[in-house]
Amino acid sequence: MLFVMVMIQYIYTWLAGEPNEKILQFTKGLSEYAKQLVSYVGFNTDEKAWPFGDWPDV
């Protein structure tokens, strides 16, 4: 999913000359989610990641 979003962002930036804000916000949330998920599965935190907890705020 992240790879697809990165490719879309690169193409959009190439065509429009600037990054798409909505894609930026989504990928920020996606990277925070990945961080929460790895921390939870690695027993570094007890805070559950989505879908058992809230989607991260960015």
C-alpha positions as CSV (number, residue, x, y, z in Angstrom):
1,M,0.0,0.0,0.0
2,L,2.8,2.4,0.9
3,F,4.6,1.7,-2.3
4,V,1.5,2.5,-4.4
5,M,0.9,5.8,-2.5
6,V,4.6,6.8,-3.0
7,M,4.4,6.1,-6.7
8,I,1.1,8.1,-7.0
9,Q,2.7,11.0,-5.0
10,Y,5.8,11.0,-7.3
11,I,3.7,11.1,-10.4
12,Y,1.4,13.8,-9.0
13,T,4.4,15.9,-7.9
14,W,6.0,15.5,-11.3
15,L,2.9,16.7,-13.1
16,A,1.7,19.4,-10.7
17,G,5.0,20.6,-9.4
18,E,4.0,20.1,-5.8
19,P,3.0,17.2,-3.5
20,N,-0.7,16.4,-2.9
21,E,-1.6,17.4,0.7
22,K,-4.2,14.6,1.1
23,I,-1.7,11.9,0.1
24,L,0.8,13.5,2.5
25,Q,-1.6,13.3,5.4
26,F,-2.6,9.7,4.5
27,T,1.0,8.5,4.3
28,K,1.9,10.2,7.6
29,G,-1.0,8.3,9.2
30,L,0.1,5.1,7.5
31,S,3.7,5.4,8.7
32,E,2.5,6.1,12.3
33,Y,0.2,3.1,12.1
34,A,3.1,0.9,11.0
35,K,5.1,2.2,13.9
36,Q,2.3,1.4,16.4
37,L,1.8,-2.0,14.9
38,V,5.5,-3.0,15.1
39,S,5.7,-1.6,18.7
40,Y,2.7,-3.6,19.7
41,V,3.7,-6.9,18.1
42,G,7.2,-6.5,19.4
43,F,5.8,-6.2,23.0
44,N,7.3,-2.6,23.3
45,T,3.9,-1.2,24.2
46,D,0.5,-2.3,25.4
47,E,-1.3,0.3,23.2
48,K,-3.2,-1.7,20.5
49,A,-3.0,-0.6,16.9
50,W,-5.9,-0.2,14.5
51,P,-8.4,-2.0,14.1
52,F,-8.3,-2.8,17.8
53,G,-7.4,0.8,18.7
54,D,-7.8,4.2,17.1
55,W,-6.2,5.2,13.8
56,P,-3.2,7.4,14.7
57,D,-3.6,11.2,14.6
58,V,-1.1,13.2,12.6
